[in-house]
């Protein structure tokens, strides 16, 4: 939830630009593609290397702190993506 204010600000800023007026549709399409491909992932998932997970989360939280200090929604969005990547790696990034 620490990423929410900056990510909300990022998406509200990007929504004001005419070239990004269709970004909600792109997010919905990306979610649909991820959901449809999730069925093809072999089960059971195996966790990835712990050092990758810890590294991604550490960089994510450092960027989040920097984003809060500078009030930079752009850096906050990058930190949120890195955190999400780390969580996905922790849940099943080890491959088969």
MMTF fields as JSON, N, C-alpha, C and O atoms, coordinates in Angstrom:
{
  "mmtfVersion": "1.0.0",
  "mmtfProducer": "UNKNOWN",
  "numBonds": 383,
  "numAtoms": 384,
  "numGroups": 96,
  "numChains": 1,
  "numModels": 1,
  "chainsPerModel": [1],
  "groupsPerChain": [96],
  "chainIdList": ["A"],
  "bondAtomList": [4, 2, 8, 6, 12, 10, 16, 14, 20, 18, 24, 22, 28, 26, 32, 30, 36, 34, 40, 38, 44, 42, 48, 46, 52, 50, 56, 54, 60, 58, 64, 62, 68, 66, 72, 70, 76, 74, 80, 78, 84, 82, 88, 86, 92, 90, 96, 94, 100, 98, 104, 102, 108, 106, 112, 110, 116, 114, 120, 118, 124, 122, 128, 126, 132, 130, 136, 134, 140, 138, 144, 142, 148, 146, 152, 150, 156, 154, 160, 158, 164, 162, 168, 166, 172, 170, 176, 174, 180, 178, 184, 182, 188, 186, 192, 190, 196, 194, 200, 198, 204, 202, 208, 206, 212, 210, 216, 214, 220, 218, 224, 222, 228, 226, 232, 230, 236, 234, 240, 238, 244, 242, 248, 246, 252, 250, 256, 254, 260, 258, 264, 262, 268, 266, 272, 270, 276, 274, 280, 278, 284, 282, 288, 286, 292, 290, 296, 294, 300, 298, 304, 302, 308, 306, 312, 310, 316, 314, 320, 318, 324, 322, 328, 326, 332, 330, 336, 334, 340, 338, 344, 342, 348, 346, 352, 350, 356, 354, 360, 358, 364, 362, 368, 366, 372, 370, 376, 374, 380, 378],
  "bondOrderList": [1, 1, 1, 1, 1, 1, 1, 1, 1, 1, 1, 1, 1, 1, 1, 1, 1, 1, 1, 1, 1, 1, 1, 1, 1, 1, 1, 1, 1, 1, 1, 1, 1, 1, 1, 1, 1, 1, 1, 1, 1, 1, 1, 1, 1, 1, 1, 1, 1, 1, 1, 1, 1, 1, 1, 1, 1, 1, 1, 1, 1, 1, 1, 1, 1, 1, 1, 1, 1, 1, 1, 1, 1, 1, 1, 1, 1, 1, 1, 1, 1, 1, 1, 1, 1, 1, 1, 1, 1, 1, 1, 1, 1, 1, 1],
  "groupList": [{"groupName": "UNK", "atomNameList": ["N", "CA", "C", "O"], "elementList": ["N", "C", "C", "O"], "formalChargeList": [0, 0, 0, 0], "bondAtomList": [1, 0, 2, 1, 3, 2], "bondOrderList": [1, 1, 2], "singleLetterCode": "X", "chemCompType": "L-PEPTIDE LINKING"}],
  "groupTypeList": [0, 0, 0, 0, 0, 0, 0, 0, 0, 0, 0, 0, 0, 0, 0, 0, 0, 0, 0, 0, 0, 0, 0, 0, 0, 0, 0, 0, 0, 0, 0, 0, 0, 0, 0, 0, 0, 0, 0, 0, 0, 0, 0, 0, 0, 0, 0, 0, 0, 0, 0, 0, 0, 0, 0, 0, 0, 0, 0, 0, 0, 0, 0, 0, 0, 0, 0, 0, 0, 0, 0, 0, 0, 0, 0, 0, 0, 0, 0, 0, 0, 0, 0, 0, 0, 0, 0, 0, 0, 0, 0, 0, 0, 0, 0, 0],
  "groupIdList": [1, 2, 3, 4, 5, 6, 7, 8, 9, 10, 11, 12, 13, 14, 15, 16, 17, 18, 19, 20, 21, 22, 23, 24, 25, 26, 27, 28, 29, 30, 31, 32, 33, 34, 35, 36, 37, 38, 39, 40, 41, 42, 43, 44, 45, 46, 47, 48, 49, 50, 51, 52, 53, 54, 55, 56, 57, 58, 59, 60, 61, 62, 63, 64, 65, 66, 67, 68, 69, 70, 71, 72, 73, 74, 75, 76, 77, 78, 79, 80, 81, 82, 83, 84, 85, 86, 87, 88, 89, 90, 91, 92, 93, 94, 95, 96],
  "secStructList": [7, 6, 6, 2, 2, 2, 2, 2, 2, 2, 2, 2, 2, 2, 2, 6, 1, 4, 4, 4, 6, 6, 2, 2, 2, 2, 2, 2, 2, 2, 2, 2, 2, 2, 2, 2, 2, 2, 6, 6, 1, 7, 1, 1, 7, 7, 7, 7, 7, 2, 2, 2, 2, 2, 2, 2, 2, 2, 2, 2, 2, 2, 2, 2, 2, 2, 2, 2, 2, 2, 6, 7, 2, 2, 2, 2, 2, 2, 2, 2, 2, 2, 2, 2, 2, 2, 2, 2, 2, 2, 2, 2, 6, 6, 7, 7],
  "xCoordList": [0.814, 0.0, 0.858, 0.356, 2.134, 3.006, 3.201, 3.529, 3.001, 3.173, 1.925, 2.008, 0.792, -0.493, -0.558, -0.955, -0.191, -0.336, 0.468, -0.023, 1.693, 2.528, 2.05, 2.086, 1.608, 1.125, -0.183, -0.392, -1.059, -2.307, -1.993, -2.597, -1.057, -0.648, -0.035, -0.284, 0.771, 1.379, 0.301, 0.367, -0.693, -1.727, -2.662, -3.19, -2.869, -3.699, -2.948, -3.557, -1.633, -0.84, -0.777, -0.885, -0.603, -0.485, -1.825, -1.858, -2.918, -4.246, -4.563, -5.473, -3.836, -4.066, -3.426, -3.761, -2.523, -1.827, -2.628, -3.076, -2.809, -3.649, -3.087, -3.858, -1.783, -1.218, -1.405, -1.211, -1.782, -1.984, -3.45, -3.738, -4.376, -5.778, -6.323, -7.359, -5.657, -6.148, -5.383, -5.475, -4.626, -3.837, -4.678, -4.202, -5.902, -6.677, -6.987, -7.006, -7.227, -7.467, -6.226, -6.32, -5.066, -3.813, -3.562, -3.082, -3.882, -3.738, -4.689, -4.315, -5.919, -6.895, -6.444, -6.574, -5.922, -5.436, -4.253, -4.168, -3.342, -2.196, -2.657, -2.123, -3.634, -4.172, -4.836, -4.669, -5.589, -6.238, -5.209, -5.357, -4.162, -3.12, -2.4, -2.111, -2.111, -1.453, -2.353, -1.883, -3.634, -4.571, -4.714, -4.766, -4.777, -4.944, -3.692, -3.798, -2.517, -1.276, -0.953, -0.103, -1.615, -1.352, -1.703, -1.12, -2.657, -3.049, -1.931, -1.895, -1.024, 0.057, 1.28, 2.213, 1.288, 2.436, 2.419, 1.404, 3.542, 3.56, 3.425, 3.946, 2.732, 2.533, 3.328, 3.566, 3.744, 3.701, 4.797, 5.834, 4.542, 5.522, 6.665, 6.453, 7.859, 8.999, 9.58, 9.728, 9.895, 10.413, 11.769, 12.55, 12.035, 13.318, 14.399, 14.162, 15.575, 16.69, 16.367, 15.916, 16.588, 16.248, 17.011, 16.473, 18.245, 19.019, 18.422, 18.54, 17.782, 17.135, 15.937, 15.741, 15.139, 13.97, 14.373, 13.779, 15.373, 15.828, 16.41, 16.171, 17.163, 17.746, 16.669, 16.729, 15.678, 14.608, 13.815, 13.486, 13.511, 12.761, 13.583, 13.043, 14.865, 15.718, 15.788, 15.62, 16.036, 16.078, 14.721, 14.645, 13.646, 12.299, 12.044, 11.514, 12.419, 12.16, 13.07, 12.673, 14.281, 15.16, 14.58, 14.568, 14.094, 13.46, 12.173, 11.865, 11.425, 10.206, 10.547, 9.877, 11.574, 11.981, 12.419, 12.081, 13.165, 13.583, 12.377, 12.32, 11.423, 10.232, 9.407, 8.848, 9.33, 8.583, 9.313, 8.684, 10.636, 11.395, 11.276, 11.164, 11.301, 11.232, 9.803, 9.568, 8.86, 7.476, 7.474, 6.99, 8.043, 8.159, 7.301, 7.706, 6.12, 5.276, 5.956, 5.695, 6.811, 7.497, 8.422, 8.408, 9.22, 10.109, 9.278, 9.649, 8.171, 7.291, 6.694, 6.551, 6.345, 5.807, 6.883, 6.589, 8.114, 9.208, 9.437, 9.662, 9.38, 9.548, 8.436, 8.695, 7.214, 6.095, 6.271, 5.979, 6.741, 6.978, 8.086, 7.971, 9.144, 10.211, 9.732, 10.125, 8.892, 8.342, 7.453, 7.532, 6.622, 5.765, 6.611, 6.295, 7.675, 8.571, 9.217, 9.332, 9.634, 10.222, 9.233, 9.595, 7.999, 6.98, 6.657, 6.456, 6.611, 6.369, 7.547, 7.35, 8.762, 9.931, 9.89, 10.225, 9.483, 9.393, 8.34, 8.536, 7.213, 6.118, 6.398, 5.934, 7.146, 7.36, 8.334, 8.11, 9.396, 10.353, 11.465, 12.367, 11.412, 12.5, 12.458, 13.448, 11.336, 11.217, 11.044, 10.849, 11.117, 10.922, 12.17, 12.169],
  "yCoordList": [-1.203, 0.0, 1.268, 2.358, 1.125, 2.287, 2.882, 4.061, 2.071, 2.547, 3.268, 4.017, 3.051, 3.515, 5.019, 5.396, 5.897, 7.328, 7.777, 8.556, 7.291, 7.703, 7.078, 7.729, 5.833, 5.18, 5.817, 5.993, 6.162, 6.855, 8.209, 8.591, 8.923, 10.219, 10.048, 10.852, 8.989, 8.713, 8.495, 9.079, 7.656, 7.371, 8.563, 8.729, 9.38, 10.568, 11.587, 12.271, 11.687, 12.586, 12.09, 12.875, 10.787, 10.249, 10.32, 10.424, 10.266, 10.35, 11.723, 11.856, 12.734, 14.096, 14.352, 15.329, 13.494, 13.678, 13.029, 11.89, 13.738, 13.188, 11.912, 11.059, 11.767, 10.582, 9.324, 8.212, 9.49, 8.344, 8.161, 7.561, 8.661, 8.589, 7.167, 6.922, 6.226, 4.855, 3.916, 2.697, 4.465, 3.591, 2.672, 1.58, 3.026, 2.032, 0.784, -0.33, 0.973, -0.181, -1.045, -2.271, -0.408, -1.168, -1.959, -3.091, -1.372, -2.103, -3.285, -4.367, -3.079, -4.18, -5.282, -6.462, -4.923, -5.924, -6.697, -7.913, -6.006, -6.683, -7.64, -8.743, -7.233, -8.111, -9.338, -10.449, -9.144, -10.27, -11.243, -12.456, -10.721, -11.596, -12.361, -13.547, -11.705, -12.383, -13.475, -14.571, -13.185, -14.168, -15.36, -16.501, -15.112, -16.213, -17.077, -18.277, -16.502, -17.263, -17.969, -18.859, -17.587, -18.201, -19.684, -20.47, -20.063, -21.47, -22.334, -23.538, -21.746, -22.494, -22.665, -23.382, -22.022, -22.109, -23.474, -23.863, -24.213, -25.539, -25.437, -24.512, -26.382, -26.442, -27.606, -28.543, -27.641, -26.578, -25.545, -25.854, -24.335, -23.27, -23.476, -23.91, -23.166, -23.254, -21.853, -21.087, -21.553, -20.219, -20.002, -20.938, -18.759, -18.402, -18.266, -18.504, -17.884, -17.694, -16.575, -15.506, -16.801, -15.775, -14.47, -13.406, -14.517, -13.286, -12.369, -11.149, -12.929, -12.099, -11.385, -10.187, -12.132, -11.569, -10.447, -9.368, -10.71, -9.708, -8.489, -7.357, -8.71, -7.59, -6.709, -5.482, -7.349, -6.569, -5.767, -4.604, -6.395, -5.672, -4.557, -3.495, -4.777, -3.736, -2.525, -1.389, -2.774, -1.668, -0.979, 0.245, -1.769, -1.202, -0.257, 0.838, -0.675, 0.167, 1.387, 2.438, 1.253, 2.428, 3.436, 4.637, 2.942, 3.841, 4.444, 5.605, 3.668, 4.208, 5.34, 6.373, 5.148, 6.212, 7.458, 8.577, 7.265, 8.394, 9.084, 10.312, 8.295, 8.86, 9.667, 10.706, 9.198, 9.946, 11.237, 12.284, 11.167, 12.374, 13.432, 14.623, 12.993, 13.927, 14.149, 15.003, 13.381, 13.298, 13.154, 14.009, 12.025, 11.704, 10.481, 9.355, 10.688, 9.544, 8.605, 7.402, 9.13, 8.311, 7.302, 6.119, 7.762, 6.856, 5.897, 4.735, 6.374, 5.509, 4.386, 3.264, 4.674, 3.637, 2.603, 1.409, 3.039, 2.093, 1.218, 0.014, 1.826, 1.06, 0.028, -1.089, 0.38, -0.564, -1.73, -2.873, -1.455, -2.53, -3.459, -4.677, -2.912, -3.753, -4.601, -5.76, -4.033, -4.788, -5.932, -7.054, -5.64, -6.673, -7.775, -8.958, -7.393, -8.375, -9.254, -10.467, -8.652, -9.419, -10.386, -11.517, -9.961, -10.837, -12.002, -13.132, -11.719, -12.799, -13.77, -14.983, -13.249, -14.123, -14.994, -16.176, -14.425, -15.179, -16.276, -17.376, -15.979, -16.937, -18.066, -19.188, -17.792, -18.854, -18.513, -18.863, -17.848, -17.441, -18.426, -18.149, -19.572, -20.527, -21.317, -21.939, -21.294, -22.077, -23.547, -23.934, -24.364, -25.794, -26.585, -27.805],
  "zCoordList": [0.0, 0.0, 0.0, -0.271, 0.3, 0.302, -1.085, -1.219, -2.11, -3.478, -3.999, -4.972, -3.372, -3.908, -4.187, -5.29, -3.251, -3.561, -4.776, -5.593, -4.896, -6.021, -7.329, -8.373, -7.282, -8.505, -8.964, -10.164, -8.035, -8.393, -9.019, -10.022, -8.433, -8.988, -10.382, -11.28, -10.552, -11.856, -12.913, -13.995, -12.607, -13.595, -13.821, -14.921, -12.814, -13.044, -13.91, -14.732, -13.727, -14.573, -16.01, -16.952, -16.17, -17.52, -18.251, -19.477, -17.511, -18.124, -18.693, -19.511, -18.276, -18.768, -20.13, -20.799, -20.537, -21.804, -22.942, -22.807, -24.047, -25.116, -25.746, -26.185, -25.798, -26.433, -25.58, -26.071, -24.303, -23.42, -23.038, -22.003, -23.843, -23.455, -23.435, -22.816, -24.091, -24.133, -23.206, -23.355, -22.248, -21.391, -20.518, -20.206, -20.092, -19.326, -20.162, -19.637, -21.447, -22.312, -22.455, -22.509, -22.515, -22.609, -21.327, -21.383, -20.171, -18.912, -18.854, -18.402, -19.311, -19.326, -20.281, -19.958, -21.436, -22.39, -21.813, -21.982, -21.138, -20.523, -19.426, -19.305, -18.633, -17.591, -18.201, -17.697, -19.285, -19.948, -20.511, -20.361, -21.159, -21.702, -20.595, -20.753, -19.489, -18.372, -17.807, -17.502, -17.668, -17.137, -18.076, -17.618, -19.383, -20.328, -20.419, -20.67, -20.223, -20.284, -18.972, -18.944, -17.891, -16.597, -16.603, -15.856, -17.448, -17.528, -18.11, -17.856, -18.879, -19.52, -18.622, -18.983, -17.472, -16.57, -15.891, -15.314, -15.954, -15.327, -13.809, -13.186, -13.241, -11.8, -11.245, -12.007, -10.045, -9.06, -9.337, -9.924, -8.904, -9.074, -8.094, -6.962, -8.529, -7.625, -7.445, -8.397, -6.215, -5.894, -6.542, -6.714, -6.898, -7.498, -6.442, -5.258, -6.879, -5.958, -4.969, -5.38, -3.675, -2.679, -2.864, -2.557, -3.354, -3.481, -4.54, -4.428, -5.565, -6.581, -5.97, -6.179, -5.214, -4.542, -3.579, -3.587, -2.765, -1.791, -2.498, -2.078, -3.557, -4.304, -4.934, -4.845, -5.577, -6.201, -5.17, -5.399, -4.034, -3.016, -2.384, -2.075, -2.187, -1.62, -2.545, -2.104, -3.825, -4.796, -4.862, -4.962, -4.807, -4.856, -3.679, -3.866, -2.476, -1.311, -1.254, -0.752, -1.765, -1.852, -2.833, -2.562, -3.987, -4.954, -4.395, -4.665, -3.626, -3.016, -2.043, -2.03, -1.241, -0.316, -1.081, -0.696, -2.155, -2.981, -3.618, -3.685, -4.081, -4.713, -3.72, -4.073, -2.492, -1.474, -1.121, -0.968, -0.991, -0.672, -1.764, -1.473, -3.018, -4.141, -4.648, -5.503, -4.118, -4.599, -6.12, -6.86, -6.543, -7.957, -8.273, -7.985, -8.861, -9.217, -10.218, -10.205, -11.072, -12.056, -11.374, -11.716, -10.417, -9.681, -8.824, -8.656, -8.288, -7.513, -8.346, -7.86, -9.598, -10.484, -10.809, -10.869, -11.018, -11.267, -10.033, -10.154, -8.853, -7.617, -7.46, -7.012, -7.817, -7.719, -8.684, -8.333, -9.885, -10.86, -10.368, -10.508, -9.803, -9.267, -8.093, -7.962, -7.247, -6.128, -6.634, -6.134, -7.612, -8.195, -8.84, -8.708, -9.53, -10.134, -9.067, -9.245, -7.972, -6.875, -6.251, -5.924, -6.083, -5.504, -6.446, -6.0, -7.745, -8.707, -8.702, -8.774, -8.617, -8.563, -7.327, -7.39, -6.2, -4.953, -5.056, -4.539, -5.728, -5.822, -6.801, -6.594, -7.86, -8.832, -9.919, -11.078, -9.589, -10.604, -10.874, -11.665, -10.225, -10.381, -11.671, -12.058, -12.326, -13.55, -13.242, -12.09, -14.278, -14.034, -14.275, -14.112]
}
